[in-house]
Amino acid sequence: MQKNPTTLYSDWKTILYEEFAKDYFQKLRFALAREYHQYTVYPKKEDIFTALNLTPYKKVKVVIIGQDPYHGPGEAHGLSFSVQPGIAVPPSLRNIFKELKADLNIKLPESGDLTHWAKQGVLLLNSVLTVKRGLPNSHRGLGWELFTDRVIQELNNHPNPLAFILWGKNAQEKANLLNGTKHYIIKTAHPSPFSAHRGFFNSKPFSKVNNFLVANRQNPITWF
């Protein structure tokens, strides 16, 4: 990871340029170099900024905020809640798909790869962009939170009103960075099996977001 990371090549690279020069990001860069050298870290270095690359700033319509990447082999590829093709769908994503099926009356998706969402303008952003194998939250506090908060602040200043889907307490804490009058904010329980029955199921976020987009003269998301 260079001062201005070469793996970030969308318009976000220019928007976030000053962030890469800050002291905290330089410390983060060195910490990650050490972590990737000593441990197995996910996702691969070249996939750290996949969300920002697949969903350029100018194309963002919807933002779904996750916590940190999946920590199992072959799962994470830089998109919150998404797994690589051919990987079994994790429990939280399985519940997301159940709600998607109930909300839009469609078949359950077979693949957990959400790249097709990202390419339509759904920014799948984790608060922390890396993790050690088998150790969830292991890179919490390294500095990623400062970086992704800056991303969210830039999104708050987006010329268009955006839809933000905040599942769970950690994501909902980001609401204080957002203008709730300008943007459409959905807050529910996290889709984890431990909390999905406390307000996530039957929340209909997908149809609500599409109704919001249409009302703002934007194309709805094809969620399936």
C-alpha positions in Angstrom: 0.0 0.0 0.0 1.6 3.2 -1.2 1.0 6.7 0.1 -1.8 6.9 -2.5 -2.7 3.2 -2.8 -2.2 1.8 -6.3 -5.0 -0.7 -5.8 -7.5 2.2 -5.6 -8.2 3.4 -9.2 -11.7 4.9 -9.2 -12.6 8.5 -8.7 -12.3 7.8 -5.0 -8.5 7.9 -5.4 -8.7 11.7 -6.1 -11.4 12.4 -3.5 -9.4 10.6 -0.7 -6.0 11.7 -1.8 -5.3 13.9 1.3 -6.4 11.2 3.6 -3.5 8.9 2.5 -1.0 11.5 3.6 -2.3 11.7 7.2 -0.3 10.3 10.1 -2.9 7.7 11.0 -3.0 6.3 7.5 0.8 6.1 7.3 0.7 4.1 10.6 -2.1 2.0 9.2 -0.1 1.3 6.1 3.0 0.1 8.1 0.8 -2.0 10.4 -0.8 -3.7 7.5 2.5 -4.5 5.9 3.5 -6.2 9.1 0.2 -8.1 9.4 0.2 -9.3 5.8 3.8 -10.5 6.3 3.3 -12.3 9.6 -0.2 -13.6 9.3 -2.9 -14.6 6.9 -5.0 -11.6 6.3 -8.2 -11.1 4.3 -9.0 -10.0 1.8 -6.1 -10.1 -0.6 -4.2 -6.8 -0.7 -5.4 -6.1 -4.2 -9.0 -6.6 -3.1 -8.9 -4.2 -0.1 -10.5 -1.3 -2.1 -12.9 -3.4 -4.2 -16.0 -1.6 -2.9 -14.6 1.8 -3.8 -13.4 0.6 -7.2 -16.6 -1.2 -8.3 -18.8 1.7 -7.0 -17.2 5.0 -8.0 -18.3 8.1 -6.0 -20.2 9.6 -8.9 -22.2 6.4 -9.3 -23.2 5.7 -5.7 -26.9 5.4 -5.1 -27.1 3.1 -2.0 -24.7 2.4 0.8 -24.8 -0.7 2.9 -22.3 -0.6 5.9 -20.8 -3.7 7.3 -18.4 -4.3 10.2 -15.3 -6.1 9.0 -14.5 -8.7 6.3 -15.3 -12.4 6.6 -12.4 -14.2 8.3 -12.6 -17.6 6.7 -10.5 -18.9 3.8 -11.7 -17.8 0.4 -14.7 -15.7 1.6 -13.8 -12.0 1.7 -13.2 -10.0 -1.5 -13.6 -6.4 -0.4 -17.4 -6.1 -0.4 -19.4 -6.0 2.8 -21.6 -9.1 3.3 -20.5 -10.6 -0.1 -18.5 -13.8 -0.6 -16.6 -14.9 -3.6 -18.3 -17.1 -6.2 -18.5 -20.8 -5.2 -18.3 -20.1 -1.5 -21.2 -21.2 0.8 -23.5 -18.3 1.7 -22.7 -17.3 5.3 -25.5 -17.0 7.9 -26.0 -13.2 7.9 -26.1 -13.1 4.1 -28.5 -16.1 4.1 -30.9 -14.0 6.2 -30.4 -11.0 3.9 -31.4 -13.3 1.0 -34.5 -14.5 3.0 -35.6 -11.0 3.5 -34.9 -10.2 -0.1 -37.1 -13.1 -1.2 -39.9 -12.1 1.1 -39.7 -8.4 0.2 -39.6 -8.8 -3.6 -41.3 -12.2 -4.0 -38.3 -13.7 -5.8 -36.3 -16.9 -5.6 -33.5 -17.2 -3.1 -30.2 -16.2 -4.9 -27.8 -19.1 -5.3 -24.6 -17.1 -5.2 -23.4 -15.0 -2.3 -21.3 -12.8 -4.7 -22.9 -9.3 -4.6 -20.7 -7.8 -7.3 -23.8 -7.1 -9.4 -25.1 -4.9 -6.6 -21.9 -2.9 -6.5 -21.8 -2.3 -10.2 -25.3 -0.8 -10.0 -24.3 1.8 -7.5 -24.6 -0.1 -4.1 -21.5 0.7 -2.1 -20.9 -2.3 0.1 -18.6 -0.7 2.6 -17.1 -2.3 5.7 -16.1 0.0 8.6 -12.8 -2.0 8.8 -11.4 -3.2 5.5 -9.1 -6.1 6.7 -9.0 -8.9 9.2 -6.8 -11.7 10.4 -7.8 -15.3 9.5 -10.2 -16.7 12.1 -10.1 -13.6 14.3 -13.1 -11.2 13.7 -12.5 -7.6 14.7 -8.7 -8.3 14.9 -8.0 -5.1 12.9 -10.4 -2.9 14.8 -8.6 0.2 16.0 -5.7 0.0 13.4 -7.1 3.2 11.7 -9.6 1.9 9.2 -12.5 3.4 11.1 -11.0 6.9 10.6 -10.6 6.2 6.9 -14.1 4.8 6.3 -15.6 7.7 8.4 -14.1 10.0 5.9 -15.6 8.0 3.1 -19.0 8.3 4.8 -18.5 12.1 5.2 -17.8 12.4 1.5 -21.0 10.4 0.8 -22.9 12.8 3.0 -21.8 15.6 0.7 -22.8 13.7 -2.4 -24.7 15.9 -4.9 -27.6 13.4 -4.9 -29.7 12.1 -2.0 -28.5 8.6 -1.2 -30.1 5.6 0.6 -28.1 4.3 3.6 -28.9 0.8 5.0 -27.6 0.6 8.6 -28.0 -2.9 10.0 -27.1 -3.3 13.6 -25.6 -1.0 16.3 -22.2 -0.6 14.8 -23.6 0.6 11.4 -26.2 2.7 13.1 -23.5 4.7 14.9 -22.5 6.1 11.5 -25.9 7.9 11.3 -24.4 10.8 13.2 -22.2 11.5 10.2 -25.2 11.8 7.9 -27.8 14.5 7.1 -31.0 12.6 7.7 -33.1 15.3 6.0 -31.1 15.0 2.7 -30.6 11.2 2.7 -32.8 8.2 3.2 -31.7 6.2 6.2 -32.9 2.7 7.1 -32.0 1.4 10.5 -32.9 -2.2 11.7 -31.4 -5.0 13.6 -28.4 -6.8 12.1 -29.2 -9.8 9.8 -27.1 -12.1 12.0 -29.0 -15.2 13.3 -28.6 -13.8 16.8 -30.5 -10.6 16.0 -32.4 -10.9 12.7 -35.7 -11.7 14.5 -35.5 -8.4 16.5 -36.5 -6.2 13.6 -34.5 -7.2 10.5 -37.0 -9.7 9.1 -40.1 -8.0 7.5 -38.3 -4.6 7.4 -38.5 -4.6 3.5 -35.3 -2.5 2.9 -35.0 -3.5 -0.8 -38.4 -2.3 -1.9 -38.1 0.8 0.3 -34.8 1.7 -1.3 -36.1 1.2 -4.8 -39.2 3.3 -4.1 -36.8 6.1 -2.8 -34.7 5.9 -5.9 -37.7 6.0 -8.3 -39.1 9.0 -6.3 -35.7 10.7 -6.9 -35.7 9.9 -10.6 -33.1 7.3 -10.4 -33.1 3.7 -11.7 -34.0 1.1 -9.1 -31.6 -1.6 -8.1 -32.0 -5.1 -9.6 -31.4 -7.0 -6.4 -31.5 -10.5 -7.9 
